[in-house]
Amino acid sequence: MTGFTDLEPDAWYHNGVHWALDNGVMNGVGNGKFEPGTSTSRAMIVTMIWRMEGQPEYHGMLEFTDVDDKIIKRANEEGISSSEVAEKYIKEFWTDAHGLNFKDASVHPKATENIDEIIDIIKTLVDKGYAYAVDGDVYYRALKARE
C-alpha cells in the first residue's frame, strides 16, 4: 500500500510507483496524491535521474570558450586547427589549476559542444528585447535587464 488515494492497485504503473517510492526517486505531490496522469517536466526527469544516481554532489560548472577570434587567429598562425589550440590551452589550464589545488567543477562544457543551445538562448534574448543584432553581431541590452 502506497498511501496515495489516487493510485489504483491494478494500474499498469503500480509496481513502478512502488519502486520509485522505495528507492527515493519520487514521493508524490502531497496531500496523499501521486497524480499518475500529470505531465512530467524536464526538471522532474533530471531530479529523478539525479536521485537514481545517488544524489551526487555538484561542485559547480566551469565552462570553456573553445572557439573565438583569438583562437582562430592563433590556429592560423600555428597552422593547426582551432580545436587543437583550444585543447592545448585547456590542458595548460588544468595543469596550473591542479598545481594550485583548484577545487574541480562537476561540469566542464565547451562552447563548441553547445552551439545549438547558445543560439537558442541568444534568439530568446533578442525575441524578448534583451539583445539586439547589428551587422551580424548581437549585443546585450543592459538597461533592459533593470526593468
C-alpha positions as CSV (number, residue, x, y, z in Angstrom):
1,M,0.0,0.0,0.0
2,T,1.4,3.4,-1.0
3,G,-1.0,5.6,0.9
4,F,-1.9,7.5,-2.2
5,T,-5.6,8.0,-2.7
6,D,-5.3,8.3,-6.5
7,L,-3.2,5.2,-7.2
8,E,-5.2,2.3,-8.5
9,P,-3.8,-1.1,-7.2
10,D,-4.2,-2.8,-10.6
11,A,-2.8,0.1,-12.7
12,W,0.0,-0.8,-15.1
13,Y,2.4,1.6,-13.4
14,H,1.6,0.4,-9.8
15,N,4.8,-1.6,-9.4
16,G,6.9,1.2,-10.9
17,V,5.5,3.7,-8.4
18,H,6.4,1.3,-5.6
19,W,9.9,1.0,-6.9
20,A,10.2,4.8,-7.2
21,L,9.0,5.3,-3.7
22,D,11.2,2.6,-2.2
23,N,14.3,4.0,-3.9
24,G,13.6,7.6,-3.1
25,V,13.2,8.6,-6.7
26,M,9.7,10.1,-6.3
27,N,7.5,10.8,-3.4
28,G,4.2,12.1,-4.8
29,V,2.8,15.6,-4.9
30,G,1.4,15.9,-1.4
31,N,-1.9,15.7,0.3
32,G,-1.9,11.9,-0.2
33,K,-1.8,12.2,-4.0
34,F,0.6,10.8,-6.6
35,E,-1.1,12.2,-9.7
36,P,-0.1,9.5,-12.1
37,G,-1.7,11.3,-15.0
38,T,0.2,14.5,-14.6
39,S,2.8,15.5,-17.2
40,T,6.5,15.2,-16.3
41,S,8.7,18.2,-16.9
42,R,12.4,18.1,-17.8
43,A,13.3,19.4,-14.4
44,M,11.4,16.5,-12.8
45,I,13.2,14.0,-15.0
46,V,16.6,15.4,-14.2
47,T,15.7,15.3,-10.5
48,M,14.7,11.6,-10.8
49,I,17.9,10.7,-12.6
50,W,20.0,12.6,-10.0
51,R,18.2,10.7,-7.3
52,M,18.7,7.4,-9.1
53,E,22.5,8.2,-9.3
54,G,22.7,8.6,-5.6
55,Q,22.4,12.4,-5.5
56,P,26.0,13.1,-6.5
57,E,27.5,16.3,-5.1
58,Y,27.6,19.2,-7.5
59,H,30.6,21.4,-7.5
60,G,29.5,24.0,-10.0
61,M,30.3,24.5,-13.6
62,L,33.4,25.7,-15.3
63,E,32.8,26.4,-19.0
64,F,35.5,26.8,-21.7
65,T,35.3,29.1,-24.6
66,D,37.0,26.9,-27.1
67,V,36.3,29.0,-30.2
68,D,36.6,32.7,-30.7
69,D,38.5,35.2,-32.9
70,K,41.8,34.9,-30.9
71,I,41.7,31.1,-31.0
72,I,41.1,31.1,-34.8
73,K,43.9,33.7,-35.3
74,R,46.3,31.6,-33.2
75,A,45.3,28.4,-35.2
76,N,46.0,30.2,-38.5
77,E,49.4,31.4,-37.2
78,E,50.4,28.0,-36.0
79,G,48.9,26.1,-38.9
80,I,46.8,23.9,-36.7
81,S,43.0,23.6,-36.1
82,S,41.2,25.9,-33.7
83,S,40.2,22.8,-31.6
84,E,43.9,21.9,-31.3
85,V,44.7,25.4,-30.0
86,A,41.8,25.3,-27.5
87,E,42.7,21.8,-26.2
88,K,46.3,22.9,-25.7
89,Y,45.3,25.9,-23.6
90,I,42.6,23.9,-21.7
91,K,45.3,21.3,-20.9
92,E,47.6,24.1,-19.6
93,F,44.8,25.5,-17.5
94,W,44.2,22.1,-15.8
95,T,48.0,21.7,-15.2
96,D,48.0,25.1,-13.5
97,A,44.7,24.6,-11.7
98,H,45.7,21.2,-10.2
99,G,49.0,22.7,-9.2
100,L,47.1,25.3,-7.2
101,N,44.8,22.7,-5.6
102,F,41.9,24.1,-7.5
103,K,38.6,22.5,-6.5
104,D,37.3,21.0,-9.7
105,A,33.8,21.7,-11.0
106,S,31.4,18.9,-11.8
107,V,30.7,20.0,-15.3
108,H,33.0,21.4,-18.0
109,P,31.0,22.4,-21.1
110,K,32.7,23.8,-24.1
111,A,31.1,26.4,-26.4
112,T,31.5,24.2,-29.5
113,E,29.6,21.4,-27.8
114,N,26.6,23.7,-27.1
115,I,26.3,25.8,-30.2
116,D,22.6,25.0,-30.8
117,E,21.7,25.8,-27.2
118,I,23.7,29.1,-27.3
119,I,21.9,30.1,-30.5
120,D,18.5,29.3,-28.9
121,I,19.4,31.4,-25.8
122,I,20.5,34.3,-28.0
123,K,17.4,34.1,-30.1
124,T,15.3,34.2,-26.9
125,L,17.1,37.2,-25.7
126,V,16.6,39.0,-29.0
127,D,12.9,38.0,-29.1
128,K,12.3,39.3,-25.6
129,G,14.1,42.6,-26.3
130,Y,17.1,41.9,-24.1
131,A,19.5,41.8,-27.0
132,Y,19.7,43.2,-30.5
133,A,21.7,42.5,-33.7
134,V,23.9,44.9,-35.6
135,D,25.9,43.9,-38.7
136,G,25.9,40.2,-37.7
137,D,26.8,40.7,-34.1
138,V,24.4,40.5,-31.1
139,Y,24.6,43.0,-28.2
140,Y,23.1,42.7,-24.8
141,R,20.7,45.5,-23.9
142,A,22.0,46.1,-20.4
143,L,19.4,48.7,-19.4
144,K,16.5,46.4,-20.3
145,A,17.7,43.9,-17.7
146,R,17.0,46.5,-15.0
147,E,13.3,46.5,-15.9
